[in-house]
Amino acid sequence: MDFTATMSASEKLQAQTAVDAFNKTLTVNGRKASNELGKDDFLKILIAQLSNQDPTSPLENTEFIAQMAQFSSLEQMTNMSQSFEKMSSFINSSEAQSMLGKTVEIDLGDTNVKGTVEAATRGQNPQVLVNGMYYNMDQIRSVYGY
């Protein structure tokens, strides 16, 4: 018995669409697809430039040093940005925790809610628990120490 699997053009298109959709959800080496150049991309470009340079007119030392300085600067800015995000998260969490036991007034746009902060969450966008409901820190209008 001969089994041959053939797919129609519409089945092939449907399968290709499903594969493409799945591939878009995958990350490559732990990185998501992005329209921005990162430090890995910069290094790849530099290596390609060095590999494909004209042997009769090689890259000058000053140009090479300038590009390496740009790469180093990019890496340091990336590291600083990550550190600032962590610090911001810590400060926001500390602020939320400092509200515990204090009376606050929450601005809900058309109305205000007043109550005691019973709990606080941590993270980049911490929230406080007042009267059984969680509110974002930017909704706090006033803080009372009593």
Sequence and secondary structure as in RCSB ss.txt:
>XXXX:A:sequence
MDFTATMSASEKLQAQTAVDAFNKTLTVNGRKASNELGKDDFLKILIAQLSNQDPTSPLENTEFIAQMAQFSSLE
QMTNMSQSFEKMSSFINSSEAQSMLGKTVEIDLGDTNVKGTVEAATRGQNPQVLVNGMYYNMDQIRSVYGY
>XXXX:A:secstr
        HHHHHHHHHHHHHHHHHS BTTB   SS  HHHHHHHHHHHHHTS TTS   HHHHHHHHHHHHHHH
HHHHHHHHHHHHHHHHHHHHHHHTTT EEEEE SS EEEEEEEEE  SSS EEEETTEEEEGGGEEEEE  
